[in-house]
């Protein structure tokens, strides 16, 4: 098939001080051997040897350097530059696997209504050895919203129609920018899982990690969800998820702050329970966590009796 009959695919790699991992990622994209590829690498003001790494690739990809402005702004710059029908963001330390583009486009042909495609992936270490292969769920927007779980991982394809429907990533988010973006894009159409392992996420000493805990991360989660439900364009089916979603996100915030601030965790737990008490009765582990950490003993006893009655009735 001639390259001019194939859809243009744009791959964007934001790079900041990843000179040691960047060559493997670049080669993994170029080795897809896809003939209609636009590959953009944006150096976000790196202070290592990123420029020396990129120079030999001139002519095989497009790259440029700008003053440091953060990952979200760098990705947004790439999204504005992209000309492809499908666009993917591949982080500088997360190489993709063979046949990634071909397999993603196969699903695109089979499911032409999908706005976003996402593959299965491996978690890898600094030496590119597989650590694990996390279980990937089929797409369900309401479940993603109610349970506050980001179903979309590395290697995702975004259709141009989705890019035009929403602004890019929110630079005010440090920890939840990806999740916020997927939640917003999900309001405009269906996503589809590609049931093949085609991407990686690297864990190493210098990687940004959500293992960082604390009130800043907790408050970002809350703000993300409250901003979403503050939109005026939400359908009733989505608004029906509000109470459970906010209950879950405040529960997550409590868990994130428990080690740092007992008082904040206690407040978040109470807010979580207030949004949707029934959610706690249907999640025994969540209820047990609540009972064992922050509630006064009198309320613990009341909740336990109610949960026990509910459990016996449903059992």
C-alpha positions in Angstrom: 0.0 0.0 0.0 1.4 3.4 -1.0 2.3 5.8 1.9 0.0 8.5 0.6 -3.0 6.2 1.1 -2.1 5.6 4.8 -3.3 8.0 7.5 -0.6 10.4 8.8 0.4 9.5 12.3 2.0 12.1 14.5 4.1 11.0 17.5 5.2 13.6 20.0 8.0 13.0 22.5 8.5 15.7 25.2 12.1 15.4 26.5 13.6 16.8 29.7 17.0 15.4 30.9 16.4 11.9 29.6 19.5 11.7 27.3 20.2 8.2 28.7 16.8 6.8 27.7 15.9 9.0 24.7 17.8 7.0 22.0 16.0 3.8 22.8 12.6 5.6 22.7 13.4 7.4 19.4 14.6 4.1 17.8 11.5 2.3 18.9 9.3 4.9 17.1 11.5 5.1 13.9 11.7 1.3 13.8 8.0 1.0 13.3 8.8 1.5 9.7 5.5 3.2 9.1 5.9 5.3 5.9 3.5 8.1 6.8 4.9 9.3 10.1 5.4 12.7 11.5 7.8 12.4 14.6 8.2 15.5 16.7 10.7 15.6 19.6 10.6 18.7 21.8 13.5 19.4 24.2 12.1 21.2 27.2 15.3 23.1 28.1 17.3 20.0 29.1 20.6 20.6 30.9 22.1 17.2 30.0 23.2 15.8 26.6 19.7 15.8 25.0 20.8 18.1 22.2 23.8 15.9 21.4 21.5 12.9 21.3 19.0 14.6 18.9 21.5 16.1 16.4 22.2 12.8 14.6 18.5 12.3 14.0 18.0 15.5 12.1 16.3 14.6 8.8 14.7 11.5 10.3 12.4 13.4 12.7 11.7 17.0 13.5 13.1 18.4 16.8 13.5 21.7 18.4 14.5 23.1 21.8 12.8 25.7 23.9 13.2 27.2 27.4 11.9 24.9 30.1 8.1 25.3 30.5 7.0 21.9 31.9 5.7 18.7 30.4 2.1 19.8 30.0 3.0 22.9 28.1 5.5 21.0 26.0 2.9 18.4 25.1 0.4 21.1 24.3 2.9 22.7 22.0 3.3 19.4 20.2 -0.4 18.9 19.9 -0.7 22.3 18.2 2.1 21.4 15.8 0.7 17.9 14.9 -0.8 17.4 11.5 -1.7 13.7 11.8 -5.1 12.1 11.7 -4.0 10.2 14.8 -1.6 11.7 17.4 0.3 9.8 20.2 2.4 11.1 23.0 5.4 8.8 23.8 7.4 9.9 26.8 11.1 10.1 26.4 11.8 7.1 28.7 8.9 4.9 27.5 9.8 3.0 24.3 7.0 1.5 22.2 7.1 -2.1 21.0 7.2 -3.6 17.5 4.1 -3.3 15.4 2.6 -0.6 17.6 1.4 1.7 14.8 0.1 -1.2 12.6 -1.9 -2.8 15.4 -3.4 0.4 16.6 -4.5 1.3 13.1 -6.0 -2.1 12.6 -8.3 -1.4 15.6 -9.0 2.0 14.2 -10.3 0.4 11.0 -12.3 -2.1 12.9 -13.8 0.5 15.3 -14.0 3.7 13.2 -16.1 5.5 15.8 -13.4 5.4 18.5 -11.8 8.7 19.4 -9.0 7.3 21.5 -7.3 3.9 21.3 -5.1 2.5 24.1 -3.0 -0.7 24.1 -1.9 -3.1 26.9 1.6 -2.3 28.2 4.6 -3.6 30.2 6.1 -1.9 33.2 9.9 -2.0 32.6 13.0 -1.1 34.7 16.0 1.1 33.9 17.5 -1.8 31.9 14.3 -2.3 29.9 13.5 -5.5 31.6 9.8 -6.3 32.1 8.8 -5.9 35.7 5.1 -6.7 35.2 2.3 -6.5 32.7 -0.6 -4.7 34.5 -4.1 -5.9 33.8 -5.9 -3.6 31.4 -9.6 -3.2 31.5 -11.9 -2.6 28.5 -13.1 0.9 28.3 -16.1 2.0 30.4 -16.3 5.8 31.0 -18.7 5.7 33.9 -16.6 3.1 35.7 -13.5 5.2 35.2 -15.5 8.2 36.6 -17.1 6.4 39.6 -14.0 4.5 40.6 -11.6 7.3 39.7 -9.2 4.9 37.8 -7.3 6.0 34.7 -7.8 3.2 32.2 -5.7 4.7 29.5 -1.9 4.2 29.8 1.1 4.7 27.5 1.0 4.3 23.8 -2.5 5.8 23.3 -3.7 7.2 19.9 -5.9 10.3 19.9 -8.0 11.1 16.9 -7.9 14.6 15.5 -11.6 15.1 16.2 -10.9 14.6 19.9 -8.0 17.1 19.8 -10.4 19.6 18.3 -13.1 19.0 20.9 -11.0 19.9 24.0 -8.0 22.1 24.9 -4.9 20.2 25.7 -3.5 19.2 29.1 -4.1 21.5 32.0 -0.6 22.9 33.0 -1.9 23.6 36.6 -1.9 19.9 37.3 1.4 18.3 38.2 0.2 14.8 39.1 -3.2 14.2 37.4 -2.8 16.0 34.1 -3.1 12.8 32.0 -6.2 11.6 33.9 -7.9 15.0 33.6 -7.3 15.0 29.9 -8.7 11.6 29.3 -11.8 12.4 31.4 -12.4 15.5 29.3 -11.9 13.7 26.0 -14.2 10.9 27.1 -17.1 13.3 27.1 -16.9 13.5 23.4 -17.0 9.9 22.3 -16.0 6.3 22.9 -12.5 5.0 23.6 -11.4 1.5 22.6 -8.8 -0.9 24.1 -6.4 -2.6 21.8 -5.8 -6.0 23.4 -2.2 -6.3 22.4 0.9 -5.3 24.5 2.4 -2.5 22.4 3.8 0.0 24.8 5.9 0.4 28.0 6.1 2.5 31.1 9.6 2.7 32.6 10.1 2.9 36.4 13.5 4.2 37.4 15.2 6.4 40.0 14.6 9.7 38.1 11.1 9.1 36.9 8.2 11.2 38.1 6.2 9.0 40.4 2.8 9.0 41.9 4.4 7.4 44.9 4.8 11.0 46.2 2.1 11.5 48.7 0.7 14.5 50.4 -1.9 17.2 50.4 -0.8 18.8 47.1 -1.5 15.5 45.2 -4.7 15.0 47.2 -6.0 18.5 46.4 -5.2 18.0 42.7 -7.4 14.9 42.6 -10.2 16.8 44.2 -9.9 19.8 42.0 -9.8 17.6 38.9 -13.1 15.9 39.7 -14.8 19.1 40.9 -13.8 20.9 37.7 -15.2 18.1 35.6 -18.6 18.1 37.4 -18.6 21.9 37.3 -19.0 21.8 33.5 -22.3 23.0 32.0 -22.3 20.5 29.2 -22.5 17.2 31.2 -25.2 14.8 30.2 -27.5 13.5 32.9 -25.9 10.0 32.8 -22.6 11.6 33.8 -24.1 13.8 36.5 -25.7 10.7 38.0 -22.1 9.6 38.8 -21.3 12.8 40.7 -21.9 11.6 44.3 -20.1 8.3 43.9 -17.2 10.0 42.0 -16.7 12.7 44.6 -16.9 10.1 47.4 -14.2 8.1 45.8 -11.9 11.0 45.0 -12.1 12.3 48.6 -11.4 8.7 49.8 -8.3 8.7 47.6 -7.3 12.1 49.0 -7.7 10.8 52.5 -5.4 7.8 51.7 -2.8 10.1 50.2 -2.7 12.4 53.2 -3.1 9.9 56.1 0.7 9.6 56.7 1.3 13.3 56.5 -1.7 14.8 58.2 -4.2 12.9 60.3 -6.4 15.9 60.5 -6.6 16.4 56.8 -7.2 12.7 56.2 -10.0 12.7 58.8 -11.7 15.7 57.0 -11.4 14.1 53.6 -12.9 10.8 54.9 -15.8 12.6 56.4 -16.4 14.5 53.1 -16.1 11.3 51.2 -18.7 9.5 53.4 -21.0 12.5 53.2 -21.1 12.5 49.4 -22.2 8.8 49.2 -22.6 6.7 52.4 -24.0 3.8 50.3 -20.6 3.6 48.5 -19.0 2.6 51.8 -21.6 -0.1 52.5 -20.9 -1.7 49.1 -17.2 -1.6 49.6 -16.3 -3.4 52.8 -12.6 -2.7 52.5 -13.3 1.0 52.2 -15.6 0.9 55.2 -13.0 -1.0 57.3 -10.4 1.6 56.4 -12.7 4.4 57.5 -13.7 2.6 60.7 -10.1 1.8 61.7 -8.6 5.2 61.1 -10.6 8.4 61.5 -14.1 7.9 62.9 -15.0 8.3 66.5 -16.0 5.0 68.2 -19.7 5.9 68.5 -20.0 6.5 64.8 -17.9 3.3 64.1 -20.4 1.3 66.0 -23.4 2.8 64.2 -21.8 2.2 60.8 -20.7 -1.3 61.7 -24.3 -2.2 62.7 -25.7 -0.8 59.5 -23.0 -2.5 57.3 -23.7 -5.8 59.1 -27.4 -5.5 58.5 -26.9 -4.7 54.9 -24.5 -7.6 54.5 -26.8 -10.1 56.1 -29.8 -8.9 54.0 -27.8 -9.2 50.8 -26.2 -12.5 51.8 
